Amino acid sequence: MDNENIFTFGSGDGHIGSKSKAWKAEGGNTYRMSFAWWPQDKDGRPDLGAAGSGNAPLFSGGQTNYIQGVGYILNQGAEFTKYAGEPPRQRIATVIIIWPTDKRGALDRTRLANGDFEVKPWIISSEKYKTLEQIHREFSFGEHDVTAKCEENGTQYQKLAFSPCKDSLYRQLLESPKATVFVDQIRAEVAAITAGIQDLVGRKMTIQQIKEKLAQGGGAPMVRDMGENNAVSGDIESLVGGILDQ
């Protein structure tokens, strides 16, 4: 792939290993999701692949530090670690479709028929990435959705339990001539999110730019541990035009 920060299961992800920040779910709820960011076929459509094709969704990631008043920045070496005051942590981002369900994860077909679904960036830890990779090996995400049950609420570190679904709603939409409007909507939102996904992971800034940003806000360098499941910071949200619902 052209961008060294974009990878997929088993290809270009050898650097995965340290902790990351992740999307925040609501405790007690079960979500059904499809992975929405895929390589494209010759016609520019998402290529979810056939059975056994090895196709997998795409991710973007990087070693980052959180600096209050600046947000997440890419750690580009020892100078950044020293300035931040702590080792970098890895953030891994992809794009998912959250389908309309009840709290137990049962699909609401009426809401789905009305286009009531959400396309969102999702930031996960390397541990969750590896768990999802294992599921994908047995139940390809091009053919199966995933349910994610949030087993805790009100805690800094939430636990998500993943299970594969018997089919993929996104594949069904892609293959249905009646779902063109929904597919076009999803593809447009995926394109909007992925255009800025590296900034969502962490901004590439020089130390001088970080200092200038802090000076503009009257702040001082201070690292704050946001916790694995905290929402993306407000200044990052603005980059994706309000698509984030965190």
C-alpha positions as CSV (number, residue, x, y, z in Angstrom):
1,M,0.0,0.0,0.0
2,D,1.2,3.5,-0.7
3,N,0.6,4.8,2.8
4,E,2.9,3.0,5.3
5,N,0.4,3.8,8.1
6,I,-2.4,1.8,6.4
7,F,-2.4,-1.9,6.9
8,T,-4.7,-5.0,7.3
9,F,-4.7,-8.3,9.1
10,G,-1.4,-10.1,8.5
11,S,-0.1,-7.4,6.1
12,G,1.9,-4.4,7.2
13,D,0.8,-4.8,10.8
14,G,4.0,-6.2,12.3
15,H,4.4,-3.1,14.4
16,I,1.2,-3.7,16.3
17,G,1.9,-4.3,20.0
18,S,1.4,-1.4,22.4
19,K,-1.9,-0.1,23.9
20,S,-4.2,2.3,22.0
21,K,-7.3,4.3,22.6
22,A,-10.6,2.9,21.6
23,W,-14.2,3.9,20.7
24,K,-16.5,4.2,23.7
25,A,-19.6,2.1,23.8
26,E,-22.5,2.2,26.3
27,G,-22.5,-0.3,29.0
28,G,-25.1,-3.0,28.8
29,N,-25.6,-2.6,25.0
30,T,-24.8,-5.0,22.2
31,Y,-23.9,-3.5,18.8
32,R,-23.8,-5.0,15.4
33,M,-21.2,-3.7,13.0
34,S,-19.8,-4.2,9.6
35,F,-16.3,-3.1,8.6
36,A,-16.7,-0.4,6.0
37,W,-13.1,0.4,4.8
38,W,-11.9,-2.0,2.2
39,P,-9.5,-2.2,-0.8
40,Q,-11.3,-1.2,-4.0
41,D,-11.9,-3.3,-7.0
42,K,-11.3,-2.2,-10.6
43,D,-14.6,-0.3,-10.6
44,G,-13.7,1.6,-7.4
45,R,-16.2,-0.3,-5.3
46,P,-15.4,-1.9,-1.9
47,D,-13.9,-5.3,-2.5
48,L,-15.1,-7.5,0.3
49,G,-13.7,-10.6,-1.5
50,A,-15.1,-14.1,-2.1
51,A,-14.9,-16.9,0.4
52,G,-11.2,-17.7,1.0
53,S,-10.0,-14.7,-0.9
54,G,-8.0,-13.3,2.0
55,N,-9.5,-9.9,1.6
56,A,-9.6,-7.9,4.9
57,P,-10.7,-4.5,6.1
58,L,-8.2,-1.6,6.2
59,F,-6.8,0.1,9.3
60,S,-4.5,3.1,10.0
61,G,-2.3,3.4,13.1
62,G,0.6,5.1,14.7
63,Q,2.5,5.7,17.9
64,T,1.1,8.7,19.6
65,N,1.1,10.9,22.7
66,Y,-1.8,12.9,24.1
67,I,-0.8,16.5,25.0
68,Q,-3.6,18.5,26.6
69,G,-4.4,21.6,24.6
70,V,-3.0,20.0,21.4
71,G,-4.6,16.6,21.2
72,Y,-3.1,13.4,19.9
73,I,0.2,13.9,18.1
74,L,2.4,11.3,16.2
75,N,5.5,10.4,18.2
76,Q,8.4,10.9,15.8
77,G,11.2,9.9,18.1
78,A,12.9,10.4,21.4
79,E,12.5,14.1,21.4
80,F,8.7,13.7,21.3
81,T,8.8,11.2,24.1
82,K,10.9,13.5,26.3
83,Y,8.6,16.4,25.6
84,A,5.4,14.5,26.3
85,G,6.9,13.0,29.5
86,E,5.8,9.4,28.8
87,P,6.2,6.7,26.2
88,P,4.0,6.7,23.1
89,R,0.9,4.5,22.8
90,Q,-0.5,3.0,19.7
91,R,-3.8,4.1,18.2
92,I,-5.4,2.0,15.5
93,A,-8.3,3.4,13.5
94,T,-10.8,1.9,11.0
95,V,-14.3,2.7,9.8
96,I,-17.4,0.7,10.8
97,I,-21.1,0.7,10.1
98,I,-23.2,0.5,13.3
99,W,-26.6,-1.1,12.4
100,P,-29.9,-0.3,14.2
101,T,-30.5,-2.9,16.9
102,D,-32.1,-3.2,20.3
103,K,-29.9,-3.4,23.5
104,R,-29.4,-7.1,23.0
105,G,-28.1,-6.7,19.4
106,A,-31.2,-7.9,17.6
107,L,-31.5,-6.1,14.2
108,D,-34.4,-3.6,13.9
109,R,-35.4,-4.2,10.2
110,T,-37.8,-1.3,10.2
111,R,-35.2,1.2,11.2
112,L,-32.7,-0.4,8.7
113,A,-35.2,0.0,5.9
114,N,-35.4,3.7,6.8
115,G,-31.6,4.1,6.5
116,D,-31.2,4.3,10.3
117,F,-27.5,3.3,10.5
118,E,-24.3,5.2,11.4
119,V,-20.9,5.2,9.7
120,K,-18.2,6.0,12.2
121,P,-14.4,5.9,12.7
122,W,-13.4,3.4,15.4
123,I,-10.2,3.5,17.4
124,I,-9.2,0.3,19.0
125,S,-6.4,-1.2,21.1
126,S,-3.8,-3.6,19.7
127,E,-5.3,-6.3,21.9
128,K,-8.7,-5.8,20.3
129,Y,-7.1,-5.7,16.9
130,K,-5.6,-9.1,17.5
131,T,-8.8,-10.5,18.8
132,L,-10.7,-9.3,15.7
133,E,-7.9,-10.7,13.5
134,Q,-8.5,-14.1,15.0
135,I,-12.2,-13.9,14.4
136,H,-11.6,-12.8,10.8
137,R,-9.5,-15.9,10.1
138,E,-12.5,-18.1,10.9
139,F,-15.3,-15.8,9.9
140,S,-14.2,-13.4,7.2
141,F,-15.4,-9.9,7.8
142,G,-16.3,-9.7,4.1
143,E,-19.0,-12.3,4.8
144,H,-19.8,-11.8,8.5
145,D,-20.7,-8.9,10.7
146,V,-19.5,-8.7,14.3
147,T,-21.5,-8.1,17.5
148,A,-19.8,-6.2,20.3
149,K,-21.2,-6.4,23.8
150,C,-20.2,-3.7,26.2
151,E,-20.1,-5.5,29.5
152,E,-19.3,-2.5,31.7
153,N,-20.4,1.1,32.1
154,G,-19.0,4.2,33.8
155,T,-15.5,2.8,34.0
156,Q,-12.3,4.0,32.4
157,Y,-11.5,0.7,30.7
158,Q,-14.5,-1.0,29.2
159,K,-14.7,-4.6,28.1
160,L,-16.1,-5.5,24.7
161,A,-17.0,-9.1,23.9
162,F,-17.0,-9.9,20.2
163,S,-18.9,-12.6,18.3
164,P,-19.3,-13.2,14.5
165,C,-22.7,-12.9,12.9
166,K,-23.9,-15.4,10.3
167,D,-23.9,-12.9,7.5
168,S,-22.8,-9.4,6.5
169,L,-25.4,-6.7,6.1
170,Y,-22.9,-4.5,4.2
171,R,-22.3,-7.3,1.6
172,Q,-26.1,-7.7,1.2
173,L,-26.5,-4.0,0.5
174,L,-23.6,-4.0,-1.9
175,E,-25.1,-6.9,-3.8
176,S,-28.7,-5.5,-3.9
177,P,-29.7,-3.2,-6.7
178,K,-32.4,-1.8,-4.4
179,A,-29.9,-0.5,-1.9
180,T,-27.9,1.9,-4.2
181,V,-28.9,4.9,-2.2
182,F,-27.7,3.4,1.1
183,V,-24.5,2.1,-0.5
184,D,-23.7,5.5,-2.0
185,Q,-24.3,7.1,1.3
186,I,-22.0,4.7,3.1
187,R,-19.2,5.0,0.5
188,A,-19.4,8.8,0.7
189,E,-19.1,8.8,4.5
190,V,-16.3,6.3,4.4
191,A,-14.4,8.5,2.0
192,A,-14.9,11.6,4.2
193,I,-13.6,9.8,7.3
194,T,-10.6,8.1,5.6
195,A,-9.5,11.3,4.0
196,G,-8.6,12.5,7.5
197,I,-8.0,9.2,9.3
198,Q,-4.3,9.8,9.9
199,D,-5.1,13.0,11.7
200,L,-7.7,11.1,13.7
201,V,-5.0,8.7,14.8
202,G,-2.6,11.6,15.6
203,R,-1.5,14.8,14.0
204,K,2.0,15.0,12.5
205,M,3.5,18.1,14.1
206,T,7.0,19.4,15.0
207,I,7.9,20.2,18.5
208,Q,7.9,23.9,17.6
209,Q,4.3,23.6,16.2
210,I,3.2,21.9,19.4
211,K,4.7,24.8,21.5
212,E,3.0,27.4,19.3
213,K,-0.3,25.6,19.6
214,L,0.0,25.6,23.4
215,A,1.0,29.2,23.4
216,Q,-2.0,30.2,21.4
217,G,-4.2,28.5,23.9
218,G,-2.3,29.8,26.9
219,G,-1.6,26.2,27.9
220,A,1.5,24.3,29.0
221,P,2.7,20.8,28.0
222,M,0.9,18.3,30.1
223,V,0.1,14.7,29.2
224,R,-3.3,13.3,30.2
225,D,-4.0,9.6,30.1
226,M,-7.4,9.6,28.3
227,G,-8.0,5.9,29.0
228,E,-8.6,3.3,26.4
229,N,-12.3,4.1,25.8
230,N,-12.5,7.8,26.1
231,A,-14.1,9.8,23.3
232,V,-12.0,11.5,20.6
233,S,-11.0,15.0,21.6
234,G,-13.1,17.9,20.3
235,D,-10.5,19.4,18.1
236,I,-10.1,16.1,16.2
237,E,-13.9,15.8,15.8
238,S,-14.0,19.0,13.8
239,L,-11.7,17.4,11.2
240,V,-14.4,14.9,10.1
241,G,-17.2,17.4,9.8
242,G,-19.3,16.2,12.7
243,I,-19.4,12.6,11.5
244,L,-18.1,11.5,14.9
245,D,-20.8,11.0,17.4
246,Q,-18.7,10.8,20.5
